[in-house]
Amino acid sequence: MVRNFEDLQQVGKENVDIAMKSMGAISKGAQAIAAEMADYSKKSFEDGTAALEKLYGVKSLDKAIEVQTEYAKTAYEGFVAKASKIGELYADIAKESYKPFEVMMAKAK
């Protein structure tokens, strides 16, 4: 498999390149996840603040329950949607970070 020092160097260089490509994919994916989390946090805070302001302006218990129920429903739906998106991003990270190793394994066969 490895015949001389130059071959060993080449194998080492290829392995480092593969690791760097994999880490690059992980880094890019982590940045995307961080951006999604920041966007979700900002929107969640804004929605919560708006709901609280609405709640302060109500005059009856029925209206207060309606405002709270509406907020809880939209908050839950938003959370589920964002959790699904972040789950997809994690799956994409796994796929993209494994691709360089697939190439290496194909070469080894």
BAFI-3210 file (N, C-alpha, C; in Angstrom, 3 decimals, decimal comma, padded with zeros to 6 digits):
// residues 109
n [1|2|3|4|5|6|7|8|9|10|11|12|13|14|15|16|17|18|19|20|21|22|23|24|25|26|27|28|29|30|31|32|33|34|35|36|37|38|39|40|41|42|43|44|45|46|47|48|49|50|51|52|53|54|55|56|57|58|59|60|61|62|63|64|65|66|67|68|69|70|71|72|73|74|75|76|77|78|79|80|81|82|83|84|85|86|87|88|89|90|91|92|93|94|95|96|97|98|99|100|101|102|103|104|105|106|107|108|109]
n.u [000,822|001,712|004,583|006,900|008,524|007,488|004,985|003,801|003,770|001,992|-000,375|-000,801|-001,174|-003,514|-005,313|-005,352|-006,443|-008,989|-010,003|-010,020|-011,900|-014,168|-014,379|-014,808|-017,361|-018,809|-018,402|-019,622|-022,261|-022,801|-022,744|-024,998|-026,992|-026,692|-027,441|-030,129|-031,121|-030,683|-032,380|-034,841|-034,950|-035,043|-037,462|-039,256|-039,052|-040,011|-042,637|-043,650|-043,500|-045,293|-047,665|-047,903|-048,299|-050,756|-052,245|-052,207|-053,934|-056,518|-059,971|-061,596|-061,957|-062,459|-061,473|-058,792|-058,090|-058,489|-056,488|-054,186|-054,429|-054,251|-051,646|-050,174|-050,726|-049,625|-046,961|-046,236|-046,575|-044,667|-042,349|-042,280|-042,004|-039,521|-037,878|-038,027|-036,770|-034,189|-033,473|-033,301|-031,117|-029,083|-029,038|-028,175|-025,608|-024,390|-024,460|-022,952|-020,482|-019,614|-019,219|-016,526|-015,143|-016,396|-015,413|-012,745|-012,989|-013,943|-011,744|-010,029|-010,956]
n.v [-001,180|001,439|002,530|004,056|006,889|009,211|008,375|007,935|010,541|011,675|010,270|011,139|013,888|013,822|012,794|014,855|016,886|015,824|015,780|018,526|019,430|018,159|019,344|021,946|021,756|021,123|023,431|025,391|024,465|024,671|027,419|028,115|026,936|028,397|030,933|030,460|029,859|032,293|033,971|032,756|033,139|035,944|036,496|035,081|036,453|038,971|038,290|037,370|039,693|041,322|039,889|040,136|042,885|043,084|041,639|043,271|045,236|044,209|043,947|042,068|038,816|036,712|037,704|037,925|035,242|034,374|035,845|034,801|032,085|032,227|033,218|031,090|029,019|029,974|030,259|027,625|026,387|027,816|027,031|024,253|024,254|025,546|023,813|021,549|022,517|023,018|020,445|019,326|020,787|019,789|017,149|017,627|018,602|016,284|014,672|016,212|016,458|013,879|013,212|013,726|011,587|009,419|009,524|008,947|006,333|005,072|005,239|003,572|001,053]
n.w [000,000|001,008|-000,366|-000,217|001,347|000,115|-000,789|001,668|002,650|000,811|001,350|003,959|003,500|001,925|003,812|005,697|004,110|003,643|006,257|006,758|004,862|005,846|008,403|007,577|006,444|008,744|010,256|008,632|008,699|011,437|011,744|010,248|011,800|014,171|013,257|012,606|015,158|016,462|014,975|015,573|018,359|018,534|017,155|018,753|021,183|020,384|019,606|022,050|023,581|022,159|022,578|025,340|025,572|024,280|026,097|028,346|027,506|027,479|028,505|029,607|031,124|029,366|026,927|027,615|027,979|025,382|024,003|025,232|024,546|021,758|021,507|022,688|020,899|018,446|019,269|019,858|017,325|015,871|017,230|016,714|013,923|013,628|015,061|013,456|011,145|012,136|012,848|010,292|009,371|011,028|010,104|007,493|008,045|009,011|006,698|004,840|006,132|006,114|003,470|002,352|003,522|002,386|-000,195|000,312|001,297|-000,975|-002,647|-001,284|-001,763]
ca.u [000,000|002,616|005,860|008,041|008,222|006,655|003,628|003,320|003,456|000,795|-001,510|-001,000|-001,737|-004,899|-006,099|-005,529|-007,388|-010,315|-010,424|-010,303|-013,176|-015,210|-014,514|-015,408|-018,800|-019,357|-018,372|-020,656|-023,545|-022,969|-023,078|-026,391|-027,826|-026,621|-028,251|-031,529|-031,459|-030,746|-033,611|-035,961|-034,964|-035,494|-038,889|-039,981|-039,098|-040,913|-044,006|-044,027|-043,713|-046,546|-048,769|-048,031|-048,905|-052,182|-052,853|-052,401|-055,012|-057,840|-060,870|-062,365|-061,257|-062,610|-060,533|-057,450|-057,901|-058,371|-055,151|-053,201|-054,564|-053,706|-050,181|-049,648|-050,839|-048,618|-045,635|-046,009|-046,395|-043,370|-041,300|-042,239|-041,462|-038,084|-037,200|-037,909|-035,748|-032,881|-033,205|-032,840|-029,756|-028,185|-028,908|-027,330|-024,223|-023,880|-024,236|-021,874|-019,198|-019,226|-018,904|-015,098|-014,719|-016,904|-014,445|-011,555|-013,299|-014,058|-010,384|-009,377|-011,453]
ca.v [000,000|002,580|001,987|004,838|008,066|010,140|007,844|008,181|011,966|011,918|009,745|012,067|015,132|013,548|012,644|016,191|017,584|015,263|016,269|019,957|019,565|017,740|020,380|023,103|021,496|021,212|024,842|026,090|024,031|025,235|028,830|028,166|026,622|029,548|032,006|030,077|029,993|033,724|034,475|032,240|033,805|037,321|036,476|034,603|037,563|039,992|037,777|037,353|041,080|041,779|039,216|040,729|044,200|042,836|041,157|044,418|046,070|043,561|044,399|040,968|037,551|035,944|038,239|037,576|033,820|034,297|036,345|033,836|030,876|032,533|033,287|029,747|028,251|030,438|029,968|026,185|026,123|028,372|026,181|022,983|024,530|025,850|022,585|020,701|023,105|022,806|019,018|019,141|021,340|018,811|016,018|018,101|018,648|014,912|014,213|016,968|016,184|012,499|013,070|013,534|010,256|008,478|009,542|008,240|004,910|004,584|005,094|002,468|-000,225]
ca.w [000,000|001,060|-000,819|000,231|002,150|-000,654|-000,735|003,023|002,716|000,009|002,112|005,077|002,950|001,542|005,036|006,264|003,232|003,913|007,570|006,635|004,156|006,770|009,425|006,922|006,348|010,100|010,634|007,878|009,233|012,781|011,562|009,802|012,962|015,083|012,673|012,774|016,577|016,767|014,376|016,346|019,668|018,333|016,808|019,922|022,132|019,835|019,694|023,462|023,994|021,545|023,261|026,672|025,385|024,013|027,335|029,223|026,999|027,479|029,580|030,185|031,301|028,126|025,942|028,090|027,673|023,917|023,635|025,717|023,743|020,432|021,640|022,947|019,660|017,473|019,808|019,691|015,900|015,492|017,799|015,983|012,593|013,741|015,492|012,265|010,279|012,756|012,688|008,910|009,274|011,651|009,176|006,396|008,544|009,052|005,323|004,205|006,779|005,812|002,052|002,067|003,951|001,385|-001,298|000,796|001,363|-002,351|-003,146|-000,586|-002,296]
c.u [000,873|004,018|007,061|007,552|007,312|005,191|002,999|002,942|002,153|-000,461|-001,829|-001,645|-003,200|-005,801|-006,354|-006,534|-008,821|-010,847|-010,787|-011,629|-014,335|-015,442|-015,119|-016,915|-019,462|-019,442|-019,476|-022,046|-023,826|-023,324|-024,537|-027,345|-027,840|-027,473|-029,741|-031,968|-031,576|-032,033|-034,839|-036,068|-035,498|-036,998|-039,724|-040,117|-040,075|-042,367|-044,509|-044,318|-045,029|-047,754|-048,994|-048,668|-050,398|-052,909|-053,109|-053,591|-056,396|-058,648|-061,635|-061,517|-061,331|-061,620|-059,088|-057,137|-057,725|-056,977|-054,081|-053,232|-053,979|-052,176|-049,580|-049,667|-049,765|-047,201|-045,281|-045,751|-045,045|-042,217|-041,152|-041,619|-039,950|-037,306|-037,022|-036,812|-034,351|-032,502|-032,702|-031,417|-028,738|-027,971|-028,022|-025,865|-023,627|-023,564|-023,026|-020,508|-018,709|-018,793|-017,411|-014,594|-015,243|-015,946|-013,194|-011,812|-013,431|-012,685|-009,695|-009,793|-010,779]
c.v [001,253|002,066|002,774|006,077|009,050|009,685|008,107|009,655|012,274|011,439|010,680|013,363|014,934|013,437|013,995|016,981|017,114|015,776|017,755|020,198|019,213|018,809|021,651|022,948|021,614|022,670|025,629|025,726|024,608|026,717|028,985|027,896|027,788|030,705|031,708|030,253|031,463|034,336|034,031|032,952|035,223|037,359|036,047|035,717|038,635|039,545|037,757|038,746|041,617|041,151|039,815|042,113|044,067|042,458|042,305|045,271|045,451|044,008|043,256|039,707|036,701|036,397|037,900|036,118|033,629|034,736|035,336|032,555|031,074|032,574|031,893|028,908|028,675|030,155|028,492|025,843|026,636|027,525|024,886|023,183|024,767|024,615|021,632|021,210|022,854|021,328|018,694|019,665|020,393|017,601|016,401|018,169|017,247|014,411|014,892|016,667|014,768|012,314|012,909|012,138|009,176|008,375|008,746|006,735|004,302|004,358|003,859|001,110|-000,501]
c.w [000,000|000,744|-000,328|000,973|001,412|-000,664|000,632|003,187|001,965|000,737|003,279|004,619|002,567|002,767|005,699|005,425|003,489|005,253|007,513|005,909|005,081|007,839|008,841|006,797|007,718|010,538|009,932|008,400|010,608|012,698|011,131|010,968|013,943|014,562|012,833|014,231|016,975|016,204|015,179|017,698|019,551|018,057|018,004|020,962|021,666|019,935|021,139|023,991|023,437|022,237|024,648|026,588|025,095|025,303|028,311|028,790|027,051|028,696|030,238|030,265|030,036|027,062|026,339|027,777|026,172|023,452|024,037|024,890|022,352|020,470|021,831|021,669|018,655|017,960|019,617|018,222|015,405|016,000|017,018|014,597|012,657|014,186|014,315|011,340|010,847|012,693|011,291|008,732|009,907|010,740|007,992|006,813|008,521|007,644|004,697|004,831|006,491|004,364|001,767|002,457|003,006|000,213|-000,913|000,825|-000,030|-002,961|-002,535|-001,151|-003,561]
res [m|v|r|n|f|e|d|l|q|q|v|g|k|e|n|v|d|i|a|m|k|s|m|g|a|i|s|k|g|a|q|a|i|a|a|e|m|a|d|y|s|k|k|s|f|e|d|g|t|a|a|l|e|k|l|y|g|v|k|s|l|d|k|a|i|e|v|q|t|e|y|a|k|t|a|y|e|g|f|v|a|k|a|s|k|i|g|e|l|y|a|d|i|a|k|e|s|y|k|p|f|e|v|m|m|a|k|a|k]
***
